[in-house]
Amino acid sequence: MSDPASRTAGVDGERVDLVLLDVGGPIYDDAAYRQALFRAVRELAGQRGDLVDETEFRRVYDEQRQRQGGSLRTAVAERFLGPGSRGRLSELAENYWVYPPSALYADVLPALREMARDYEIAVVANQRAIVDEALRRDGVADHIDIWALSEVVGAEKPDPAIFRHALSEAGVDPARAVHVGNRLDTDVRGAQRVGLRTVWVLRGESPPEPTPEQLAEPDSVVGSLSELPGALRRLREAPRGR
């Protein structure tokens, strides 16, 4: 946990005390969830499962990523399984959704060690509570001060409740917090509605080809967590509204 006395105000007098961090995408490779979703689709398709082409699955998946709006699970379910199948698909995919140690991005722990000197760090993610086992196994949890997992909180991003839970636990005003995630719809737009500044990480479920309009939505854009400490320093020094 950071020492409050070490937190530095920017030139506009507005410091950053808390960094909220998504799990899938920023910390772990989202390929783990994509593979779980594909496996679940094929299983639910039954005898037709072998006919579910992985190339077509990736096309539907990537098209939905590009839109940055609406549910990936809904798009996949409606294309391959039919209307009304999202719930079954989601439940089965979650049974297969695990992060092996190899899914941890190499830049995560160095970035967290650097950020922990200046900020409190919260995990804010649409995840089952069991994900904390992977985070502890891989040393990520050693740097986490606040936990806001959707299964525990009872709300999923972009619901303001999950962001507010983390802010309340930390005792931090939204103006002094930054959310870091890889989706515009759930992460960037959800956090902005609560008054948080945002950093968009371009990996995982971010769009294959971000448009200029999409890139303009967050306060900052990074390609990896190794760029995050610098992005946070620039936000700390920049007036609100950029």
Protein Blocks (a to p, Z undefined) as FASTA:
>chain_A
ZZfklpccdfkopacfbdcddfbhjlmccklmmmmmmmmmmmmnmmmmmmmcfklmmmmm
mmmmmnogajfklmmmmmmnoghilmmmmmmmmmmmccdfklpcfklmmmmmmmmmmpcc
dddddddfklmmmmmmnommmmpfbdcdfklnopacfbfklmmmmmmmnopafklcccdd
fbfklmmmmmmmnopacddddehjbcfbacfklmmmpmbdcfbfklmmmmmmmmmmpceh
ZZ
